[in-house]
């Protein structure tokens, strides 16, 4: 092997290693973030539906979560879903946003580099 070929192979190896380390760091940050939220949430009284939905939000629920989606996922009425949301402890400044008569939920995530 010549020097150029060795350099090319080593660049590919280090590039792959760098991507793996970044992904491992992202995964670790997500796990620690979720653990921190649950440390806080364990001091609150949550029903099983709220725990289920908080896990979905912390695991990266795609799209906007509104009361009708909450109701379908937890198999309850929209009124019960709304009560669950209103009685849920506030865990983030962005957790609950209103748009007209709709309530949307989201959990802040650490920014990706």
C-alpha distances in whole Angstrom, upper triangle without the diagonal:
4,7,8,6,7,10,11,10,12,15,16,16,18,20,21,22,24,26,27,28,30,31,32,34,36,37,38,40,42,43,44,46,48,49,50,52,53,54,57,58,59,62,63,65,63,64,62,61,60,58,56,56,55,52,51,51,49,46,46,49,48,51,54,56,60,63,63,59,60,63,61,58,61,63,66,69,68,70,69,65,67,69,65,64,67,67,63,62,61,57,56,57,55,56,59,60,63,63,66,68,64,62,59,56,53,51,49,46,43,42,38,36
4,6,5,6,9,10,11,12,14,16,17,18,20,21,23,24,26,27,29,30,32,33,35,36,38,39,41,42,44,45,47,48,49,51,53,54,55,57,59,60,62,64,66,64,65,63,62,61,59,57,57,55,53,52,52,50,47,47,50,49,51,54,57,60,63,63,60,61,64,62,59,62,65,67,69,68,71,70,66,67,69,66,64,67,67,64,63,61,57,56,57,55,57,60,60,63,63,66,68,64,63,59,57,53,52,49,46,43,41,38,35
4,5,5,6,9,10,10,12,14,15,16,18,20,21,22,24,26,27,28,30,31,32,34,36,37,38,40,42,43,44,46,47,49,51,52,53,55,56,58,60,62,64,62,63,61,61,59,57,56,55,54,51,50,50,48,46,45,48,47,50,53,55,59,62,62,59,59,63,61,58,61,64,66,68,67,69,68,65,66,67,64,62,65,65,62,61,59,55,53,54,53,54,57,58,61,61,64,66,63,61,57,55,51,49,47,44,41,39,35,33
4,6,5,6,9,10,10,12,14,15,16,18,20,21,23,24,26,27,29,30,31,33,35,36,37,39,41,42,43,45,46,48,49,51,52,54,55,57,59,60,62,61,62,60,59,58,56,54,53,52,50,49,48,46,44,43,46,45,47,50,53,56,59,60,56,57,60,59,56,59,62,64,66,65,67,66,62,64,65,62,60,63,64,60,59,57,53,52,53,51,52,55,55,58,58,62,63,60,58,54,53,49,47,45,42,39,37,33,31
4,5,5,6,9,10,11,12,14,15,17,18,20,21,23,24,26,27,29,30,32,33,35,36,38,39,41,42,44,45,46,48,50,51,53,54,55,58,59,61,59,60,58,57,56,54,52,52,51,48,47,47,45,42,42,44,43,46,49,51,55,58,58,55,56,59,57,54,57,60,62,64,63,66,65,61,62,64,61,59,62,63,59,58,56,53,51,52,50,51,54,55,58,58,61,62,59,57,53,52,48,47,45,41,39,37,33,30
4,5,5,6,8,10,11,12,14,15,16,18,20,21,22,24,26,27,28,30,32,33,34,36,37,39,40,42,43,44,46,48,49,51,52,53,56,57,59,58,59,57,56,55,53,51,51,49,47,46,46,43,41,41,44,43,46,49,51,54,58,58,54,55,58,57,54,56,59,62,64,63,65,64,60,61,63,60,58,61,61,58,57,55,51,50,51,49,51,54,54,57,57,61,62,59,57,53,51,47,45,43,40,37,35,32,29
4,6,5,6,9,10,10,12,14,15,16,18,20,21,22,24,25,27,28,30,31,33,35,36,37,38,40,42,43,45,46,47,49,51,52,54,56,58,56,58,56,55,54,51,50,49,48,45,45,44,42,40,39,42,41,44,47,49,53,56,56,53,53,57,55,53,55,58,60,62,61,64,62,59,60,61,58,56,59,59,56,55,53,49,47,48,47,48,51,52,55,55,59,60,57,55,51,49,45,43,41,38,35,33,29,27
4,6,5,6,9,10,11,12,14,15,17,18,20,21,23,24,26,27,29,30,32,33,35,36,37,39,41,42,44,45,46,48,49,51,53,55,57,55,56,54,53,52,50,48,47,46,43,43,42,40,38,37,40,39,41,44,47,50,53,54,50,51,54,53,50,53,55,58,60,59,61,60,56,58,59,56,54,57,58,54,53,51,48,46,47,45,47,50,50,53,53,56,58,54,52,49,47,43,42,40,36,34,32,28,25
4,5,5,6,9,10,11,12,14,16,17,18,20,21,23,24,26,27,29,30,32,33,35,36,38,39,41,42,44,45,47,48,49,52,53,55,53,54,52,51,50,48,46,46,45,42,41,41,39,36,36,39,38,41,44,46,50,53,53,49,50,53,51,49,51,54,57,59,58,60,59,55,57,58,55,53,56,57,53,52,50,47,45,47,45,46,49,50,53,53,56,57,54,52,48,46,43,41,39,35,33,31,28,26
4,5,5,6,8,10,10,12,14,15,16,18,20,21,22,24,26,27,28,30,31,33,34,36,37,38,40,42,43,45,46,47,50,51,53,52,53,51,51,49,47,46,45,43,41,40,40,38,35,35,38,38,40,43,45,49,52,53,49,50,53,51,48,51,54,56,58,57,60,58,55,56,57,54,52,55,55,52,51,49,45,44,45,44,45,48,49,52,52,56,57,53,51,48,45,42,40,38,34,31,30,26,24
4,5,5,6,9,10,10,12,14,15,16,18,20,21,22,24,26,27,29,30,31,33,35,36,37,39,41,42,43,45,46,49,50,52,50,52,50,49,48,45,44,43,42,39,39,38,36,34,33,36,35,38,41,43,47,50,50,47,48,51,49,47,49,52,54,56,55,58,56,53,54,55,52,50,53,53,50,49,47,43,41,43,41,42,45,46,49,49,53,54,51,49,45,43,39,37,35,32,29,27,23,21
4,6,5,6,9,10,11,12,14,15,17,18,20,21,23,24,26,27,29,30,31,33,35,36,38,39,41,42,43,45,47,49,50,48,50,47,47,46,43,42,41,40,37,36,36,34,32,31,34,33,36,39,41,45,48,48,44,45,48,47,44,47,49,52,54,53,55,54,50,52,53,50,48,51,52,48,47,45,42,40,42,40,41,44,44,47,48,51,52,49,47,43,41,38,36,34,30,28,26,23,21
4,5,5,6,9,10,11,12,14,15,16,18,20,21,22,24,26,27,28,30,32,33,34,36,38,39,41,42,43,46,47,49,47,48,46,46,45,42,41,40,39,36,36,35,33,31,31,34,33,36,39,41,45,48,48,44,45,48,47,44,46,49,51,54,53,55,53,50,51,53,50,48,51,51,47,46,45,41,40,41,40,41,44,45,48,48,52,53,49,47,43,41,37,36,34,30,28,26,23,21
4,5,5,6,9,10,10,12,14,15,16,18,20,21,22,24,26,27,28,30,31,32,34,36,37,39,40,42,44,45,48,46,47,45,45,44,41,40,40,38,35,35,34,32,30,30,33,33,35,38,40,44,47,47,44,44,48,46,43,46,49,51,53,52,54,53,49,50,52,49,47,49,50,46,45,43,39,38,39,38,39,42,43,46,47,50,52,48,46,42,40,36,34,32,28,25,24,20,18
4,5,5,6,9,10,11,12,14,15,17,18,20,21,23,25,26,27,29,30,31,33,35,36,38,39,41,43,44,46,44,46,44,43,42,39,38,37,36,33,33,32,30,28,27,30,30,32,35,37,41,44,45,41,42,45,44,41,43,46,49,51,49,52,50,47,48,50,46,44,47,48,44,43,41,37,36,37,35,37,40,40,43,44,47,49,45,43,39,37,33,32,29,26,23,22,18,16
4,5,5,6,9,10,11,12,14,15,17,18,20,21,23,24,26,27,29,30,32,33,35,36,37,39,42,43,44,42,44,41,41,40,37,36,35,34,31,31,30,28,26,25,29,28,31,34,36,39,42,43,39,40,43,42,39,41,44,46,49,47,50,48,45,46,48,45,43,46,46,42,42,40,36,35,37,35,36,39,40,43,43,47,48,44,42,38,36,32,30,29,25,23,22,18,17
4,5,5,6,9,10,10,12,14,15,16,18,20,21,22,24,26,27,28,30,32,33,35,36,37,40,41,43,41,43,41,40,39,36,35,35,33,31,30,30,28,25,26,29,29,32,35,36,40,43,43,40,40,43,42,39,41,44,47,49,48,50,48,45,46,48,44,43,45,45,42,41,39,35,34,36,35,35,39,40,43,44,47,48,45,42,39,36,32,30,28,24,22,21,18,16
4,5,5,6,9,10,11,12,14,15,16,18,20,21,22,24,26,27,29,30,31,33,34,36,38,40,42,40,42,40,40,38,36,35,34,32,30,29,29,26,24,24,27,27,30,33,35,38,41,42,39,39,42,41,38,40,44,46,48,46,49,47,44,45,46,43,41,43,44,40,39,37,33,32,33,32,33,36,37,40,41,45,46,43,40,36,34,30,28,26,22,19,18,15,13
4,5,5,6,9,10,11,12,14,15,17,18,20,21,23,24,26,27,29,30,32,33,34,37,38,40,38,39,38,37,35,33,32,31,30,27,26,26,24,22,21,24,24,27,30,31,35,38,39,35,36,39,38,35,37,40,43,45,43,46,44,41,42,43,40,38,41,41,38,37,35,31,30,31,30,31,34,35,38,38,42,43,40,37,34,31,28,26,24,20,18,17,13,12
4,5,5,6,9,10,11,12,14,15,17,18,20,21,22,24,26,27,28,30,31,33,35,37,38,37,38,36,35,34,32,30,30,28,26,25,25,23,20,21,24,24,27,30,31,35,38,39,35,35,38,37,34,36,39,42,44,43,45,43,40,41,43,39,38,40,41,37,36,34,31,30,32,30,31,34,35,39,39,43,44,40,38,34,31,28,25,24,20,18,18,14,14
4,5,5,6,9,10,10,12,14,15,16,18,20,21,22,24,26,27,29,30,31,34,35,37,36,37,36,35,34,31,30,30,28,26,26,25,22,21,21,24,25,28,31,32,35,38,39,36,35,39,38,35,37,40,42,44,43,45,43,40,41,42,39,37,40,40,36,35,33,29,28,30,29,30,33,35,38,39,43,44,40,37,34,31,27,25,23,19,17,16,13,12
4,5,5,6,9,10,10,12,14,15,16,18,20,21,23,24,26,27,28,30,32,34,36,34,36,34,34,32,30,29,28,26,24,24,23,20,19,18,22,22,25,28,29,33,35,37,33,33,37,36,33,35,38,40,42,41,43,41,38,39,40,37,35,37,37,34,32,31,27,26,27,26,27,30,31,35,36,40,40,37,34,31,28,24,22,20,16,14,13,10,9
4,5,5,6,9,10,11,12,14,15,17,18,20,21,23,24,26,27,28,31,32,34,32,33,31,31,29,27,26,25,24,21,21,20,18,16,16,19,20,23,25,27,30,33,34,30,30,34,33,30,32,35,37,39,38,40,39,35,36,38,34,33,35,36,32,31,29,26,25,27,25,26,29,30,33,34,38,39,35,33,29,26,23,20,19,15,13,13,10,11
4,5,5,6,9,10,11,12,14,15,16,18,20,21,22,25,26,27,29,31,33,31,32,31,31,29,26,26,25,23,21,21,21,18,16,17,20,22,25,27,28,32,34,35,32,31,34,34,30,32,35,37,40,39,41,39,36,37,38,34,33,36,35,32,30,29,25,25,27,26,26,30,31,35,36,40,40,37,34,30,27,24,21,20,16,14,15,12,13
4,5,5,6,9,10,10,12,14,15,16,18,20,21,23,24,25,28,29,31,30,32,31,30,28,26,26,25,23,21,21,20,17,16,17,20,22,24,26,27,31,33,35,32,31,34,34,31,32,36,38,40,38,40,38,35,36,37,34,32,34,34,30,29,27,23,23,25,24,24,28,30,33,35,38,39,35,33,29,26,22,19,17,14,11,12,10,11
4,5,5,6,9,10,10,12,14,15,17,18,20,21,22,24,27,28,30,28,30,28,28,26,24,23,22,20,18,18,17,14,13,13,17,18,21,23,24,27,30,31,28,28,31,31,28,29,33,34,36,35,37,35,32,33,34,31,29,31,31,28,26,25,21,20,22,21,21,25,26,30,31,35,35,32,29,25,22,19,16,14,11,9,10,8,9
4,5,5,6,9,10,11,12,14,16,17,18,20,21,22,25,26,28,26,28,26,26,24,21,21,20,18,16,16,16,13,11,12,16,17,21,23,23,27,29,30,27,26,30,29,26,27,31,33,35,34,36,34,30,32,33,29,28,31,30,27,26,24,21,20,23,22,22,25,27,30,32,35,36,32,29,26,22,19,16,15,12,11,13,11,13
4,5,5,6,8,10,10,12,14,15,16,19,20,21,23,25,27,26,27,26,26,24,22,22,22,19,17,18,17,14,13,15,18,20,23,25,25,29,31,32,29,28,31,31,28,29,32,34,36,35,37,35,32,33,33,30,28,31,30,26,25,24,20,20,23,22,22,26,28,32,33,37,37,34,30,27,24,20,17,16,13,11,13,13,14
4,5,5,6,9,10,10,12,14,15,17,18,20,22,23,26,24,27,26,25,23,21,21,20,17,16,17,16,12,12,13,17,19,22,23,23,27,29,31,28,26,30,30,27,28,32,33,35,34,35,33,30,31,31,28,26,29,28,24,23,21,17,17,19,19,19,23,25,29,30,34,34,31,28,24,21,18,14,13,10,8,10,10,12
4,6,5,6,9,10,11,12,14,16,16,18,21,21,23,22,24,22,22,20,18,17,17,14,12,13,12,9,8,10,13,16,18,20,20,23,25,27,24,23,26,26,23,24,28,29,31,30,32,30,27,28,28,25,23,26,26,22,21,19,16,15,18,17,17,20,23,26,28,32,32,28,25,22,18,15,12,11,8,8,11,11,14
4,5,5,6,9,10,11,12,14,15,16,19,20,22,21,22,21,21,19,16,17,17,14,12,13,13,9,9,12,15,18,21,22,22,25,27,28,25,24,27,27,23,24,28,29,32,31,32,30,27,28,29,25,24,26,26,22,21,20,16,17,20,20,19,22,25,28,30,34,34,30,27,24,20,17,14,14,11,11,14,14,17
4,5,5,6,9,10,10,12,14,15,17,19,22,21,23,22,23,20,18,18,18,15,14,16,15,11,12,14,17,20,23,24,23,26,28,30,27,25,29,29,26,26,30,31,33,32,33,31,28,29,29,26,24,26,25,22,20,19,15,16,19,19,18,22,25,28,31,34,34,31,27,24,21,18,14,13,11,11,14,15,17
4,5,5,6,9,10,11,12,14,16,17,20,19,21,21,21,18,16,17,16,13,12,14,12,8,10,12,15,18,20,20,20,23,25,27,24,23,26,27,24,24,28,29,31,29,30,28,25,26,26,23,21,23,23,19,17,16,12,12,15,15,15,18,21,25,27,31,30,27,24,21,17,14,11,10,8,8,12,13,16
4,5,5,6,9,10,10,12,15,15,17,16,18,17,17,15,12,13,13,10,8,11,10,6,8,10,13,16,19,19,18,21,23,25,22,20,23,24,21,21,25,26,28,27,28,26,23,24,24,20,19,21,21,17,15,15,11,13,16,16,14,18,21,24,27,30,29,26,23,20,16,14,10,11,10,11,15,16,19
4,5,5,6,9,10,10,13,15,17,16,18,18,19,16,13,15,15,12,11,14,13,10,11,14,17,20,23,23,22,24,25,28,25,23,26,26,23,23,26,27,30,29,30,27,25,26,25,22,21,23,22,18,16,16,13,15,18,19,17,21,24,27,30,33,32,29,25,23,19,17,14,14,13,14,17,19,21
4,5,5,6,9,10,12,13,16,16,19,19,20,17,15,17,16,13,13,15,14,11,13,15,18,21,23,23,22,24,25,28,26,23,26,28,25,24,28,28,30,29,30,27,25,25,25,22,20,22,21,17,15,14,11,12,16,17,16,19,22,26,29,32,31,28,25,22,19,16,13,13,12,13,16,18,21
4,5,5,6,9,10,11,14,13,16,16,17,13,11,14,13,9,10,13,11,8,12,14,15,19,21,20,18,21,22,24,22,20,23,24,21,21,25,25,27,26,26,24,21,22,21,18,17,18,17,13,11,11,7,9,13,14,12,16,19,22,25,28,28,25,21,19,15,13,10,11,11,13,17,19,22
4,5,5,6,9,10,12,11,14,14,15,12,10,12,13,9,9,13,12,10,12,15,17,20,22,22,20,22,22,25,23,20,22,24,21,20,23,24,26,26,26,23,21,22,21,17,17,19,17,13,12,13,10,13,16,17,15,18,21,25,28,30,29,26,23,21,17,16,13,14,15,16,20,22,25
4,6,5,7,10,12,13,16,16,18,15,13,16,16,13,13,16,16,13,16,18,20,24,26,25,23,25,25,28,26,23,26,27,24,23,27,27,29,29,29,26,24,24,23,20,20,21,18,15,13,14,11,14,17,19,17,20,24,27,30,33,32,29,25,24,20,18,15,16,17,17,21,23,26
4,6,6,7,11,12,15,16,17,14,13,16,16,12,13,17,15,13,16,18,20,23,25,23,22,23,23,27,25,22,25,27,24,23,26,26,28,27,26,24,22,22,21,18,17,18,16,13,10,10,8,11,15,16,15,17,21,24,27,30,29,26,23,21,18,17,14,15,16,17,21,23,26
4,5,5,8,8,11,13,14,10,9,12,12,9,11,14,13,12,15,17,18,22,23,22,19,21,21,23,22,19,21,23,21,19,23,22,24,23,23,20,19,19,18,14,14,15,13,10,8,9,8,11,15,16,14,16,20,23,26,28,27,24,21,20,16,16,13,15,17,19,22,25,28
4,5,7,8,11,12,15,12,10,14,15,12,13,16,16,14,17,20,21,25,26,25,22,24,23,26,24,21,23,25,22,20,24,23,26,26,25,22,21,21,20,16,17,18,15,12,11,13,12,15,19,20,17,20,23,26,29,32,30,28,24,23,20,19,17,19,20,21,25,27,30
4,7,9,13,15,17,14,13,16,17,14,16,19,18,17,20,22,23,27,28,27,24,25,24,27,26,23,25,27,25,22,26,25,27,27,26,23,22,22,20,17,17,17,14,12,10,12,12,15,18,20,18,20,24,26,30,32,30,28,24,24,21,20,18,20,21,23,27,29,32
4,6,10,12,14,11,11,15,15,12,15,18,17,16,20,22,22,25,26,24,22,22,21,24,23,20,22,24,22,20,23,22,23,23,22,19,18,18,16,13,14,14,11,9,7,10,11,14,17,19,16,17,21,23,27,29,27,25,21,21,18,19,17,19,21,23,27,29,33
4,7,10,12,9,10,13,14,13,15,18,18,18,20,22,22,26,26,24,21,21,20,23,22,18,20,22,20,18,20,19,21,21,20,16,16,17,14,11,13,13,10,9,8,12,13,17,19,21,17,18,22,24,27,29,27,25,21,21,19,20,19,21,23,26,29,32,35
4,7,8,6,6,10,10,10,12,14,15,15,18,20,19,22,23,21,18,18,17,19,19,15,16,19,17,14,17,16,18,18,17,14,13,14,12,9,11,12,9,7,8,12,12,16,19,19,16,17,20,22,25,27,24,22,19,19,16,17,17,20,22,24,28,30,33
4,6,5,6,9,10,11,12,14,15,16,18,20,19,23,23,22,18,18,16,18,17,14,14,16,14,11,14,13,15,16,15,12,12,13,11,8,11,13,10,9,11,15,15,19,21,21,18,18,22,23,26,27,25,22,19,20,17,19,19,22,24,27,30,32,36
4,5,5,6,9,10,11,12,14,15,16,19,18,21,22,21,17,18,16,18,16,13,13,15,12,9,12,12,15,16,16,13,12,15,13,10,13,15,13,12,14,17,17,20,23,22,19,19,23,24,27,28,26,23,20,20,18,19,19,22,23,26,29,31,35
4,5,5,6,9,10,11,12,14,15,17,15,18,19,18,14,14,12,14,12,9,9,11,9,6,9,9,12,13,13,10,9,12,11,8,10,13,12,10,13,16,16,19,21,20,16,17,20,21,23,25,22,20,17,17,15,16,17,20,22,25,28,30,33
4,5,5,6,9,10,10,12,14,15,14,17,18,16,13,13,12,14,13,9,11,13,11,9,12,12,14,14,14,11,9,11,10,7,8,11,9,7,10,12,12,15,18,17,13,14,17,19,22,23,21,18,15,15,12,14,14,17,19,22,25,27,31
4,6,5,6,9,10,10,12,14,14,17,19,18,15,16,15,17,15,12,14,15,12,10,14,14,17,17,18,15,13,15,14,10,11,14,12,10,11,13,13,15,19,18,15,16,20,22,24,26,24,21,18,17,14,15,14,17,18,21,24,26,30
4,6,5,6,9,10,11,13,12,15,17,16,13,15,14,15,13,10,12,12,9,8,12,13,16,16,17,15,12,15,15,11,12,16,15,12,14,16,15,17,20,19,15,17,20,22,24,26,24,21,18,16,14,14,14,18,18,21,24,26,29
4,5,5,6,9,10,11,9,12,14,13,10,11,11,13,10,7,10,11,8,8,12,13,15,14,16,13,10,13,13,10,10,13,13,10,13,13,13,15,17,16,12,13,16,18,20,22,21,17,14,13,10,11,11,15,16,20,22,24,27
4,5,5,6,8,10,10,13,15,14,11,13,14,16,13,11,14,15,12,12,15,16,18,17,18,16,13,14,15,11,10,13,13,9,10,11,10,12,15,14,10,12,16,18,21,23,22,19,15,13,10,10,9,12,14,17,20,21,25
4,5,5,6,9,9,13,15,15,13,15,16,18,15,12,15,16,12,12,16,17,20,20,21,19,16,18,18,14,14,17,17,13,14,14,13,14,18,16,13,16,19,21,24,26,25,21,18,16,13,12,10,13,14,16,19,21,24
4,6,5,6,6,9,12,12,10,13,14,15,12,10,14,13,10,11,15,16,19,18,20,18,15,17,18,15,14,17,18,14,16,16,14,15,18,16,13,15,17,20,21,24,23,19,17,14,11,10,10,13,13,17,19,20,24
4,5,5,5,8,10,10,9,12,14,15,12,11,15,15,12,13,17,18,20,18,20,18,15,16,17,14,13,16,16,13,14,13,11,11,14,12,9,12,14,17,19,22,21,17,14,11,8,7,6,10,10,14,16,18,21
4,5,7,11,13,13,12,15,17,19,16,14,18,18,15,16,20,21,23,22,23,21,18,19,20,17,15,18,18,14,14,13,11,11,14,13,11,14,17,20,22,25,24,21,18,15,11,9,6,9,8,11,14,16,19
4,6,9,13,14,13,17,18,20,16,15,19,18,15,16,20,22,24,23,25,23,20,21,22,19,18,21,21,18,18,17,15,15,18,16,14,17,19,22,24,27,26,22,20,16,13,11,9,11,10,13,15,15,19
4,6,9,11,11,15,17,18,15,15,18,18,15,17,20,22,24,22,25,23,20,21,23,20,18,21,22,18,19,17,15,14,17,14,13,15,17,20,21,24,24,20,18,14,11,9,8,10,9,12,13,14,18
4,7,8,8,12,14,15,11,11,15,14,12,14,17,19,20,19,21,20,17,18,20,17,16,19,20,17,18,17,16,15,17,14,12,14,16,18,19,22,21,18,15,12,10,8,9,12,11,15,16,17,21
4,7,8,12,15,15,12,13,16,15,13,16,19,21,22,20,23,22,18,20,22,20,18,21,23,20,21,20,18,17,19,15,14,15,16,18,18,21,21,17,16,12,11,9,11,13,13,16,16,17,20
4,6,10,13,13,10,12,15,15,14,17,19,20,21,18,21,21,17,18,21,19,17,20,22,20,21,20,19,17,18,14,13,14,14,15,15,18,18,14,13,10,10,9,12,14,14,17,18,18,22
4,6,10,11,9,10,13,14,13,16,18,18,18,16,18,18,15,15,18,17,14,17,19,17,19,17,17,16,16,12,11,11,10,11,11,14,14,11,9,6,7,7,11,13,15,18,19,20,24
4,7,8,6,7,10,11,10,12,15,15,15,13,15,15,11,12,15,13,11,14,16,14,16,15,15,15,16,13,10,10,10,12,12,15,14,10,8,5,5,7,11,14,16,19,21,22,26
4,6,5,6,9,10,11,12,14,13,13,10,12,13,9,9,12,12,9,12,15,14,16,16,17,16,17,14,11,10,10,10,10,12,11,7,6,5,7,10,13,16,19,23,24,26,29
4,5,5,6,9,10,10,12,10,9,6,8,9,6,6,9,9,8,10,13,13,16,16,18,18,18,16,13,11,12,11,12,13,11,8,7,8,9,13,16,19,22,25,27,29,33
4,5,5,6,9,10,10,9,8,6,9,10,8,9,12,12,11,14,16,16,19,20,21,21,22,19,17,15,15,14,14,15,12,10,10,10,12,15,18,22,24,27,29,30,34
4,5,5,6,9,10,10,10,9,12,12,9,11,14,13,12,15,17,16,19,19,20,20,21,18,15,14,15,15,16,17,15,12,11,10,11,13,16,20,21,25,26,27,31
4,6,5,6,8,8,9,8,10,9,6,8,11,9,9,12,14,13,16,16,17,18,20,17,14,13,15,15,16,18,15,12,11,10,10,12,15,19,20,24,26,28,31
4,6,5,6,5,6,5,8,7,5,8,11,10,10,13,15,14,18,19,20,21,23,21,17,16,18,17,18,19,16,14,13,13,13,16,19,22,24,28,30,31,35
4,6,5,7,8,8,12,11,9,12,14,13,14,17,18,18,21,22,23,24,25,23,19,19,20,20,20,21,18,16,15,15,15,17,20,23,25,28,30,31,35
4,6,8,10,11,14,12,10,13,15,13,13,17,18,16,19,20,21,22,24,21,18,18,20,20,21,23,20,17,16,15,14,16,18,21,22,26,28,29,32
4,6,9,10,12,10,8,12,13,10,12,15,16,15,18,19,20,22,24,22,18,18,20,21,22,24,21,18,17,16,15,17,19,22,24,27,29,31,34
4,7,9,12,10,9,13,14,12,14,17,18,17,21,23,23,25,27,25,22,21,23,23,24,25,22,19,18,18,18,20,22,26,27,31,33,34,38
4,7,8,6,7,10,11,10,12,15,15,16,19,21,23,24,26,24,21,20,22,21,23,23,20,18,17,18,18,20,22,26,28,32,34,35,39
4,5,5,6,9,10,11,12,14,15,16,20,22,24,25,26,25,21,19,21,20,21,21,17,16,15,17,18,21,23,27,29,33,35,37,40
4,5,5,6,9,10,10,12,14,15,19,20,22,23,24,22,19,16,17,16,17,17,13,12,12,14,15,18,21,25,27,31,33,35,38
4,5,5,6,9,10,11,12,14,18,19,22,23,24,22,19,17,18,17,18,17,14,13,13,15,16,20,22,26,29,32,34,36,40
4,5,5,6,9,10,10,12,16,18,20,22,23,22,19,17,19,18,20,20,16,15,14,16,16,19,21,25,27,31,33,35,39
4,5,5,6,9,10,10,14,16,18,19,20,19,15,14,16,15,17,18,14,12,11,12,12,16,18,21,24,28,30,32,36
4,5,5,6,9,10,13,14,17,18,18,17,14,12,13,13,15,15,12,10,9,11,12,15,18,21,24,28,30,32,36
4,5,5,6,8,12,14,16,18,19,19,15,13,16,15,18,18,15,14,12,14,14,17,19,22,25,29,31,34,37
4,6,5,6,10,12,14,16,18,17,14,12,15,16,18,19,16,15,12,13,12,15,16,20,22,26,29,31,35
4,6,5,8,9,12,13,14,14,10,9,11,12,15,16,14,12,9,10,9,12,14,17,20,23,26,28,32
4,6,8,9,12,14,14,14,11,9,12,12,15,16,14,12,10,12,11,14,16,19,22,25,28,30,34
4,6,9,12,14,16,16,13,12,15,16,19,20,17,16,13,15,13,16,17,19,23,26,28,31,35
4,6,9,11,13,14,10,10,14,15,19,20,18,16,13,13,11,13,13,16,19,22,25,28,31
4,6,9,11,13,10,11,14,16,20,22,20,18,15,15,12,13,13,15,18,20,24,27,30
4,6,8,9,7,8,11,14,18,20,19,17,13,13,11,11,10,12,15,18,21,24,27
4,7,9,7,9,13,16,19,22,21,19,15,14,11,10,8,9,12,15,18,21,24
4,5,5,8,11,14,17,20,20,18,14,13,10,8,6,7,10,12,15,18,21
4,6,7,9,12,15,18,19,17,14,12,10,9,9,8,12,14,16,19,22
4,6,7,10,13,16,17,15,11,9,8,6,6,7,10,13,14,18,21
4,7,10,13,16,16,13,10,8,5,5,5,7,11,14,16,19,23
4,7,10,13,12,10,6,6,5,7,9,11,14,18,19,22,26
4,7,10,10,8,6,5,6,8,11,12,16,19,20,23,26
4,6,7,6,5,6,9,11,14,16,19,23,23,26,29
4,6,5,6,8,11,13,17,18,21,24,24,27,30
4,6,8,11,14,17,20,22,25,28,28,31,34
4,7,10,13,17,20,22,25,29,30,32,35
4,7,10,13,17,19,22,26,27,29,32
4,7,10,14,16,19,23,24,26,30
4,7,10,13,16,19,20,23,26
4,7,10,13,17,18,21,24
4,7,9,13,14,17,20
4,6,10,12,15,18
4,7,9,12,15
4,6,9,12
4,6,9
4,6
4
